[in-house]
Amino acid sequence: MTIDSEAFEYAISKIDDGFIFEAFAQTFLSGLIGYEFIPVGGSKDKGIDGILYISRIHSDDKTIVQTSTESNIKEKIEDTIIKLNRNGVNFTRLRYVTNRNVSSIDLIIEELFSKYEKQITINDIKWLTSNCNSNEAVINAYRVFSDKYLYEYKVPGNVKVVANLDEDPRLYVFLRQQFDSYRKDLDIDDLLVDALIVYSLEGTDPDKGVFLKKDLIKEKISKYIKFDIRLLDEKIETRLDKLSTKPRKIKHHQDIDAYCLPYETRLEIQDRNLKDEKLNNMFIEETEAFMKSKLKLDGLMIRDISGLISKVINHIFYKQGLEFSNFVLNGDMTSTFEQNLQEVISNAVDQSSIISSNKEKAKEIVLISIREAIYNGSENQSRYLKSLSKTYLMMFMLHWEPKISVYFHTLASELKLFVDNSIIIPALSEIYLEPKNRRHWNLLKGAKNAGIAMFINDTLLSELITHLNM
């Protein structure tokens, strides 16, 4: 099973313990290149003269390998070279392995070679990521690391999410993750039941002998939904059989007639959680950078900007989640959402620790920053807000009888619409806009994808031709 490169990059970049990264990097390089490492300065002190995480290669005593999680790359390498020379360590090449993203690698190497006449190789997080699926030994190095240090990400939906959705929002996060990887050939009620089954098997582990029988799976699912579990009985039976066949998402141990999550499914859950956390952090970082630039212009300082951003987003979803979700996903209800946005932000700032004399100005800056993220945000900001909106909407799926969603799905596939030029002309005029901002065009595409048949009559066609010829 290959590694998800995006999840790998984020997980490895999160390591801030030098000893953990050194152990991973050495195992990774051993699997990739065949290195066998010997600590420089003896195995007891793991280094000399204050240099940590340096080793020689068993077959090449002229090469030094150093691992580091620090961000000051050039200064770190230069300091290492100076200390190695001072301690009389004979080497011609230094291989520096880091979980940071290093810009201008060639320039750093050239400058250091000119100064110290040592060959330098820099392997950063991008290099590690590009090689993460090179062979089974490399893949296993990451699997061993993830099993030991990333266990909390194997819990379905265990990432940051909007507060106050319900007592336990993890289920809605997990449902949204399932919908993000939605197969078009799968009915919506099948997808819902599949997600509930997998979620109910949280904590199962064949290696530990932890399994769930069918009746316990149904009992757990009944706690997640607001309608009678008997409505899902037949569907649960069918989907348990389907999910247990290849490519299987769950494993059925027939000797004890019980189920569990296989290792592969737990890895999928881990990768999705890692990517969700990465997206959350990128949204906060980008929004915080914009807000800081505005605060600087006004000479204001706010201690916990990231906390304030999270609080504001929470308030928006808590106070007007449906309107905001509809706006983010479909571009609808703009006026309704805008009417309440200022009040929602004002309440969030009032509840923050910002000193009273700065609150009014802070409200203006927060409003500008949130609007910027919503209307002109980066791809990361847009993806994040859409993921939160989908998560919010998942809550309502568990309050509906599944027959309702099936009914609307069937209704859409049989719907026939005549489309007016008040939709067609604006849609055509949006050709130069970014795809995410093509409101009318995306409306038509969404209708088509839902199976709705759309028509235009001769009169409307004549009007359209006249308009295009003007």
Order of alpha helices (4+ residues) and beta strands (2+ residues): alpha-alpha-beta-beta-beta-alpha-beta-alpha-beta-alpha-alpha-alpha-alpha-beta-alpha-alpha-beta-beta-alpha-alpha-alpha-alpha-alpha-alpha-beta-alpha-alpha-beta-alpha
